[in-house]
């Protein structure tokens, strides 16, 4: 098996001890937590997760969140990844949330920001993949 993926639903039940057990057994863990908070909180979370030996972690594509994750990752030398949730929304959802751009534009903008900030990877839908290049 390449990776064990633990999402936040499992993490809140038994996932964090499971992640620690898996990494302790030499397995690679993808912790799909989609972190999004103020920078200092994200940084502390990333540092703690990195100490668990997790290979990949998802954070939201909000610039402050991505910067905090990369800086924390660099301090602890773990891999950080990012997940941009806009591909789950449509243009009407974004407008309701106050965005003035469409989904394609937002995906392209966040992907560019992620690259500029130094995020290790981007997760997006196949439909939006070209916007993330």
N, C-alpha and C positions, 0 to 999 in steps of 0.2 A: 504494500500500500504506500502511495506517495505521501499523502498528507492525511491527517485526521482533522476534519473541520468541526469546530465547536462554535455554534451560534449563541446569541445572547439568551435565547429561551432555554437551551440546555445549560448554559453557564450559570443561570440563576437557580437551577435545580441542583446539579451535581458537576457542572462542567469545569469549574476552576480546579478542584481537586483532581478531576480526570485529566485535565491538561497537564498538571504537575506530574501525575503518575506516568502519562505517556511520554513526556519529555525526559523524565527520569529513566525511562526504559529505552531511551535513544530514538524515540519516534519523533517525526516532525508534525507540528501542530499549527493549524491555521485558525486563529482566534478571530471570528467574525463578530466583533463587538460594535462596530460603527461608532466609535467614540466621537463625541461632539460636546464640548464644554469650553470654559475659559481656558486659556493656554496653560496656566500653572496646574490646573486639575488634569488636563490631558497629559502633560509632561509627567506628572507623578504616576498616573496610570500606566503610561508607556514604560517608564522605568521599572515599575513593579512587574509588569507583564514580561518585559525582557529578562528580568531575573529568573522568571519561571522557565526560560529556555524556549519560549514560543518562537516559531520561525516567521510567521506572518501575522499581522494584525491589521484590521481595517479601521480607518478613521474617516470622518466626513470631509468632503472637499471644501471646507471653509478655510480661507487662508490662515487665520490665526491658529486654527486647530492643526492644520498640516505643518506649519512652522514649528509649533510646540512638539509635535510628534517626531519630526526629523531631528530637532535639537536634542530631545531626550534619547532618541535612538542612537544618535552619534555619541552621547555620553555613555551609554550602556552597551553599544555595539550590537544591537539587535536589528532585525529587518522590520521596516514599517511599510505598510501598504495603505492605500486609500480607496474608499468606495464612495462614489458620487451617486446619490439616490435620485437625481433628477430623471434618470431613465425610467423610473417607476411612476412618474407624474406626466401629465399632459400639459399643454399650454394653458388650459383653463385653471388647472391647479396652481400653476406658477403665478398667474395673474391674481388669483384669489389671495395668494400669500404675499402679494405686493411686488413681485418681479415684473419688470417691463420688457423682458426679452423672452424669446421662445425657448423650448427645451434644447433644440439643437445648438443654439447660441450659448446657452448656459453650460452645456456639456463641454463644448469646445473651450470656453473661457476657463472653466475649472480644471480641465486637463492641462491647459497651458500653464496655469498657476501651479499645479502639482509638479510639473516638470521643472519649472523655474525654482521652486522651493526645494526640490531634491527628493521628492517622494519616490520610493523604489518601484512602485507598480501602480497600475490603474485597473480597476474593475469596472466594466461597463457592459451594456447589452450589446449583442452582436449587431443590432440595428444601428447603434450609435458609434460603433467601433471606429469608423473613419473620422469621426469628429474628435477622437482621442489621439489620433496620430500626431 
